[in-house]
């Protein structure tokens, strides 16, 4: 039995009706509040497999092509790709970085990440490449983490997107590459750090090509898939896991129960490890305090405090707790101050969407000093704070 390529595996997976991603509904801003304007995942999904129905984000399995674009653009990390999982992809990239660092002829070469189409016809040194079904699986935090740890940079190799059924991802990938490079350059502030950049190419570079007469790749070494038997095993196990999860699903709490307001008046809030990954990567470059990051990943808020009536809706719906209720008026539960921590903000825009007075606004020009500060910005709400008490108080 010959080696299966990823197109074969995708066909098998589709025949088993296996989901390509898992959705954590309470993280989705459209689920948290019907007035949310965010539709990044739906816009990114050219296959039309995602839609919001009855206040829930629904995936049509038969339409999903596992390009990964939806998960990569979701600001609240509400989606987890399963083939491969992002954590596994991050682990593979770290293993590749270590391998390059320990191999003399690779230390000054960029890490290579290739799409399935390119890998299916690749006969080089597979241990020198990390593969993904589509390059759209790569998000900015993943690339920042890789490029800041490997000064020789990262090279994304596609299989000619113009003729691929997932070709719509090409434009978005250009944006991801551009944003990763812009953030790195902003953090460096003109300082040189080798070839610390992210690039795209349509051909495998010479340092991953097999030389004439070189021994065949040992299938026991790390590679995207080792052999056909293992590939089939992965497919069957994944299908079995999915069936089990569906049977257990009846015991899970409803979305309404999961979104129950807590005692402090806010909906459940979540850590954002991918967001922190991006922050850690930029911080490792030791940016100057006035270095400016203008990116959809980060944001500051401005509040017209003279118009704010202290309804607290922004703090109620914030998925990360970046906005929180500060001090209350003496003897009451009415907020007189709102606190905002920039490093916790994922720029989802929900606070701006739910502001009843439309007096809260997001802006994306954030300095390093603001972004990495552990002291929250404070907004004193003044006289208007007494005009309305908090909802759910």
Phi, psi and omega per residue, in radians:
X1 nan 2.203 -3.065
X2 -1.351 2.933 3.120
X3 -1.150 2.226 3.113
X4 -1.384 2.453 2.995
X5 -1.645 3.038 -3.023
X6 -1.188 -0.450 3.078
X7 -1.147 -0.683 3.078
X8 -1.093 -0.763 -3.103
X9 -1.138 -0.705 3.112
X10 -1.059 -0.722 3.116
X11 -1.073 -0.773 3.112
X12 -1.076 -0.773 -3.121
X13 -1.084 -0.756 -3.131
X14 -1.111 -0.620 -3.133
X15 -1.175 -0.441 3.116
X16 -1.590 -0.003 3.134
X17 1.009 0.752 -3.076
X18 -1.528 2.302 3.123
X19 -1.195 2.478 3.121
X20 -1.557 -0.292 -3.132
X21 -2.595 2.736 3.083
X22 -1.921 2.472 -3.097
X23 -2.026 2.222 3.023
X24 -1.713 1.698 -2.973
X25 -0.970 -0.794 -3.087
X26 -1.118 -0.280 3.090
X27 -1.372 -0.451 -3.079
X28 -1.227 2.234 -3.087
X29 -1.199 -0.487 3.099
X30 -1.244 -0.458 3.076
X31 -1.409 -0.653 -3.132
X32 -1.157 -0.583 -3.134
X33 -2.703 2.258 -3.093
X34 -1.132 -0.363 -3.109
X35 -1.475 -0.039 -3.119
X36 -1.117 2.420 -3.114
X37 -1.636 -0.176 -3.071
X38 -1.068 2.307 3.057
X39 -2.583 0.566 -3.032
X40 -1.072 -0.734 -3.113
X41 -1.170 -0.713 -3.141
X42 -1.155 -0.708 3.111
X43 -1.143 -0.620 -3.104
X44 -1.317 -0.402 -3.071
X45 -1.550 1.618 3.128
X46 -1.274 -0.247 3.118
X47 -1.364 -0.234 3.126
X48 1.252 0.524 -3.076
X49 -1.569 -0.124 -3.093
X50 -2.058 2.445 3.039
X51 -2.776 2.738 3.068
X52 -1.707 2.105 -3.120
X53 -2.271 2.194 3.114
X54 0.869 0.853 3.075
X55 1.092 0.504 3.063
X56 -2.425 2.549 3.101
X57 -1.535 2.097 -3.054
X58 -1.980 2.476 3.100
X59 -1.961 2.217 3.049
X60 -1.611 1.831 -3.010
X61 -1.020 -0.670 -3.059
X62 -1.163 -0.330 -3.124
X63 -1.719 -0.400 -3.073
X64 -1.167 2.327 -3.114
X65 -1.990 0.163 3.069
X66 1.048 0.696 3.097
X67 -1.356 -0.446 3.097
X68 1.521 -0.041 -3.047
X69 -1.106 -0.668 -3.079
X70 -1.101 -0.818 -3.124
X71 -1.150 -0.609 -3.090
X72 -1.192 -0.487 -3.090
X73 -1.741 -0.164 -3.088
X74 -1.182 2.085 -3.075
X75 -1.256 -0.426 -3.068
X76 -1.809 0.186 3.086
X77 0.976 0.728 -3.119
X78 -1.386 -0.183 -3.081
X79 -2.134 2.455 3.097
X80 -2.200 2.036 3.065
X81 -1.224 2.445 -3.085
X82 -1.811 -0.327 -3.072
X83 -2.315 1.468 -0.055
X84 -1.559 2.882 3.042
X85 -1.222 2.598 -3.118
X86 -1.092 -0.663 3.135
X87 -1.082 -0.651 3.112
X88 -1.219 -0.668 3.117
X89 -1.115 -0.742 3.108
X90 -1.103 -0.696 3.115
X91 -1.129 -0.720 3.113
X92 -1.118 -0.696 3.134
X93 -1.159 -0.686 3.109
X94 -1.153 -0.712 3.099
X95 -1.093 -0.693 3.114
X96 -1.140 -0.732 3.128
X97 -1.058 -0.792 3.131
X98 -1.088 -0.726 3.125
X99 -1.070 -0.773 3.117
X100 -1.120 -0.725 -3.098
X101 -1.116 -0.519 -3.085
X102 -1.626 -0.105 -3.117
X103 -1.880 2.034 -2.967
X104 -0.945 -0.767 -3.058
X105 -1.401 0.045 -3.132
X106 -1.992 -0.177 -3.016
X107 -1.059 -0.517 3.133
X108 -1.855 0.337 -3.140
X109 -1.915 2.567 3.137
X110 -1.232 2.551 3.019
X111 -1.106 2.403 -3.081
X112 -1.888 2.192 3.063
X113 -2.132 2.195 -3.030
X114 -2.213 2.640 3.100
X115 -1.398 2.890 -3.085
X116 -1.065 -0.647 -3.103
X117 -1.125 -0.711 3.107
X118 -1.184 -0.714 -3.120
X119 -1.172 -0.545 -3.071
X120 -1.122 -0.400 3.125
X121 -2.011 0.263 -3.105
X122 -1.593 2.259 -3.139
X123 -2.143 0.442 -3.126
X124 -1.609 -2.520 -3.050
X125 -1.663 1.655 -2.984
X126 -1.149 -0.429 3.129
X127 -1.199 -0.157 -3.132
X128 -1.753 0.165 -3.071
X129 -2.364 2.479 2.937
X130 -1.831 2.300 -3.118
X131 -1.892 2.585 3.053
X132 -2.378 2.649 3.109
X133 -0.959 -0.685 3.087
X134 -2.617 2.559 -3.141
X135 -1.112 -0.252 3.096
X136 -1.158 -0.234 3.027
X137 -1.138 -0.404 -3.098
X138 -1.383 2.195 3.091
X139 -1.933 2.992 -3.081
X140 -1.074 -0.815 3.115
X141 -1.009 -0.707 3.106
X142 -1.065 -0.787 -3.115
X143 -1.205 -0.688 3.106
X144 -1.092 -0.752 3.137
X145 -1.072 -0.757 -3.114
X146 -1.192 -0.787 -3.013
X147 -1.309 -0.511 3.121
X148 -1.358 -0.329 3.101
X149 -1.650 -0.283 -3.117
X150 -2.255 1.610 -3.029
X151 -1.026 -0.258 3.106
X152 -1.369 -0.071 3.037
X153 1.588 -3.060 -3.110
X154 -2.265 2.406 3.093
X155 -2.089 2.102 3.097
X156 -1.686 2.133 -3.085
X157 -1.984 2.099 3.131
X158 -1.882 2.996 -3.108
X159 -1.850 0.796 -3.109
X160 1.189 1.389 -3.068
X161 -0.992 -0.504 -3.067
X162 -1.058 -0.451 -3.122
X163 -1.935 0.201 -3.108
X164 -1.705 2.583 3.113
X165 -1.171 -0.271 3.084
X166 -1.805 0.393 -3.039
X167 -1.034 -0.369 -3.121
X168 -1.117 -0.342 -3.107
X169 -1.305 -0.253 -3.042
X170 -1.046 -0.790 -3.118
X171 -1.118 -0.705 3.121
X172 -1.154 -0.644 3.123
X173 -1.146 -0.623 3.057
X174 -1.051 -0.701 3.135
X175 -1.153 -0.711 3.131
X176 -1.132 -0.773 3.106
X177 -1.075 -0.807 -3.136
X178 -1.081 -0.743 -3.132
X179 -1.175 -0.710 3.123
X180 -1.066 -0.771 3.141
X181 -1.164 -0.722 -3.117
X182 -1.117 -0.736 3.129
X183 -1.162 -0.709 3.111
X184 -1.103 -0.790 3.137
X185 -1.108 -0.688 3.126
X186 -1.114 -0.715 3.137
X187 -1.183 -0.644 3.141
X188 -1.314 -0.511 3.075
X189 1.019 0.688 3.123
X190 1.640 -0.200 3.087
X191 -1.289 2.487 -3.134
X192 -1.536 2.441 3.071
X193 -2.497 1.093 3.123
X194 1.130 -2.431 3.126
X195 -1.807 0.739 -3.097
X196 -1.213 1.465 -3.102
X197 -2.679 2.915 3.092
X198 -2.016 2.270 -3.141
X199 -2.283 2.833 3.055
X200 -2.045 2.627 3.102
X201 -2.610 2.858 3.121
X202 -1.947 0.069 3.095
X203 -2.368 2.565 3.109
X204 -1.164 2.387 3.134
X205 -1.249 2.874 -3.054
X206 -1.135 -0.490 -3.062
X207 -1.317 -0.050 3.029
X208 -1.983 -0.009 3.137
X209 -1.434 2.514 3.115
X210 -1.383 2.350 3.111
X211 -1.405 2.688 3.128
X212 -0.996 2.246 3.121
X213 1.471 -0.048 -3.125
X214 -1.272 2.556 -3.103
X215 -1.109 2.635 3.101
X216 -1.121 2.633 3.135
X217 -1.078 2.291 3.132
X218 -1.286 2.061 -3.056
X219 -1.175 -0.154 3.099
X220 -1.435 -0.225 3.131
X221 -1.372 2.955 -3.121
X222 -1.155 2.313 3.049
X223 -2.721 3.022 -3.062
X224 -1.105 -0.866 2.968
X225 -2.423 2.377 -3.005
X226 -1.422 -0.783 3.115
X227 -2.802 3.012 -3.028
X228 -1.083 -0.676 -3.117
X229 -1.082 -0.780 3.124
X230 -1.126 -0.664 3.136
X231 -1.097 -0.776 3.116
X232 -1.120 -0.683 3.132
X233 -1.083 -0.766 3.112
X234 -1.056 -0.719 -3.139
X235 -1.103 -0.834 -3.118
X236 -1.139 -0.756 -3.133
X237 -1.113 -0.700 3.130
X238 -1.126 -0.720 3.113
X239 -1.112 -0.708 3.122
X240 -1.137 -0.702 3.127
X241 -1.106 -0.748 3.140
X242 -1.064 -0.776 3.119
X243 -1.045 -0.742 -3.138
X244 -1.128 -0.756 -3.134
X245 -1.111 -0.633 3.120
X246 -1.156 -0.668 3.129
X247 -1.202 -0.586 3.140
X248 -1.425 -0.215 -3.047
X249 -1.036 -0.490 -3.115
X250 -1.119 -0.352 -3.126
X251 -1.579 -0.077 -3.112
X252 -1.391 2.699 3.126
X253 -1.219 2.615 3.071
X254 -1.207 2.869 3.121
X255 -1.060 -0.699 3.134
X256 -1.055 -0.706 3.117
X257 -1.188 -0.669 3.140
X258 -1.196 -0.457 -3.123
X259 -1.720 0.399 3.126
X260 -1.132 2.345 -3.119
X261 -1.184 2.354 -3.128
X262 -1.430 3.042 -3.084
X263 -1.082 -0.530 -3.132
X264 -1.420 0.076 3.063
X265 1.540 0.175 -3.141
X266 -1.997 2.717 3.000
X267 -1.307 2.890 3.125
X268 -0.930 2.468 -3.139
X269 -2.081 2.694 -2.974
X270 -2.313 2.573 2.978
X271 -1.239 2.680 -3.121
X272 -2.167 1.425 -3.061
X273 -1.059 -0.597 3.129
X274 -1.176 -0.679 3.096
X275 -1.089 -0.785 3.129
X276 -1.136 -0.556 3.086
X277 -1.053 -0.735 3.113
X278 -1.162 -0.738 3.121
X279 -1.088 -0.786 3.140
X280 -1.069 -0.724 -3.128
X281 -1.097 -0.807 -3.140
X282 -1.182 -0.681 -3.141
X283 -1.114 -0.565 -3.134
X284 -1.123 -0.336 3.122
X285 -1.527 -0.013 3.101
X286 0.906 1.068 -3.125
X287 -1.166 2.645 3.052
X288 -1.161 2.642 -3.108
X289 -0.954 -0.584 -3.100
X290 -1.612 0.112 3.060
X291 -1.073 2.329 -3.039
X292 -1.942 2.253 3.118
X293 -1.925 1.853 3.108
X294 -1.787 1.636 -2.985
X295 -2.564 2.569 3.056
X296 -1.166 -0.125 3.102
X297 -1.327 -0.477 -3.004
X298 -2.200 2.755 3.126
X299 -2.794 2.733 2.927
X300 -2.032 2.794 3.059
X301 -2.024 2.560 2.972
X302 -2.033 2.359 3.111
X303 -2.151 2.191 3.032
X304 -1.363 1.538 -2.969
X305 -1.078 -0.492 3.135
X306 -1.220 -0.347 3.124
X307 -1.728 -0.386 -3.082
X308 -1.145 2.307 3.126
X309 -1.828 0.272 3.047
X310 1.045 0.652 3.121
X311 -1.223 -0.433 3.088
X312 1.362 0.165 -3.119
X313 -1.081 -0.634 -3.133
X314 -1.069 -0.754 3.128
X315 -1.259 -0.565 -3.139
X316 -1.089 -0.773 -2.995
X317 -1.693 -0.177 -3.127
X318 -0.988 2.128 -3.050
X319 -1.321 -0.244 -3.084
X320 -1.983 -0.221 -3.052
X321 1.449 0.243 3.107
X322 -1.079 -0.608 3.034
X323 -1.818 2.238 -3.135
X324 -2.419 2.781 3.106
X325 -1.360 2.220 3.111
X326 -1.595 -2.281 -3.096
X327 -1.191 2.652 3.070
X328 -1.893 2.767 3.058
X329 -1.125 2.480 -3.096
X330 -0.907 2.253 3.082
X331 1.325 0.146 -3.129
X332 -2.341 3.038 3.008
X333 -1.867 0.305 -3.141
X334 -1.465 2.270 -3.094
X335 -1.251 2.359 3.023
X336 -2.004 -0.049 3.136
X337 -2.656 2.482 3.002
X338 -2.004 2.419 3.115
X339 -1.918 2.499 -3.131
X340 -2.363 2.183 3.133
X341 -1.908 1.848 -3.041
X342 -0.985 -0.641 -3.077
X343 -1.160 -0.353 3.120
X344 -1.601 -0.171 -3.082
X345 -1.416 2.270 3.114
X346 -1.837 0.189 3.046
X347 1.025 0.657 3.131
X348 -1.310 -0.367 3.088
X349 1.457 0.059 -3.079
X350 -1.147 -0.647 3.142
X351 -1.057 -0.718 3.122
X352 -1.172 -0.662 -3.113
X353 -1.188 -0.626 -3.037
X354 -1.639 -0.071 -3.129
X355 -1.122 2.033 -3.045
X356 -1.169 -0.592 -3.123
X357 -1.630 -0.036 -3.096
X358 0.920 0.746 -3.124
X359 -1.937 0.095 3.092
X360 -1.948 2.311 -3.077
X361 -2.372 2.496 3.096
X362 -1.673 2.544 2.964
X363 -2.450 2.630 -2.965
X364 -1.861 0.043 3.121
X365 -1.524 1.605 -3.055
X366 -1.951 2.288 3.082
X367 -1.498 2.814 3.117
X368 -1.061 -0.679 3.138
X369 -1.060 -0.718 3.126
X370 -1.257 -0.742 -3.041
X371 -1.160 -0.659 -3.057
X372 -1.738 0.127 3.109
X373 -1.268 2.443 3.089
X374 -1.675 0.003 3.106
X375 -1.761 2.159 -3.099
X376 -1.230 2.630 2.944
X377 -1.263 2.456 -3.086
X378 -2.061 2.337 3.130
X379 -2.055 1.873 3.099
X380 -1.394 2.169 -2.987
X381 -1.562 -0.242 3.008
X382 1.160 -2.589 -2.998
X383 -1.086 -0.609 -3.097
X384 -1.126 -0.320 -3.127
X385 -1.094 -0.458 -3.120
X386 -1.464 -0.088 -3.059
X387 -1.447 -0.273 -3.140
X388 -2.689 2.355 3.106
X389 -1.507 2.887 -3.126
X390 -1.150 2.523 2.965
X391 -1.171 2.610 3.108
X392 1.192 0.121 -3.118
X393 -1.275 nan nan
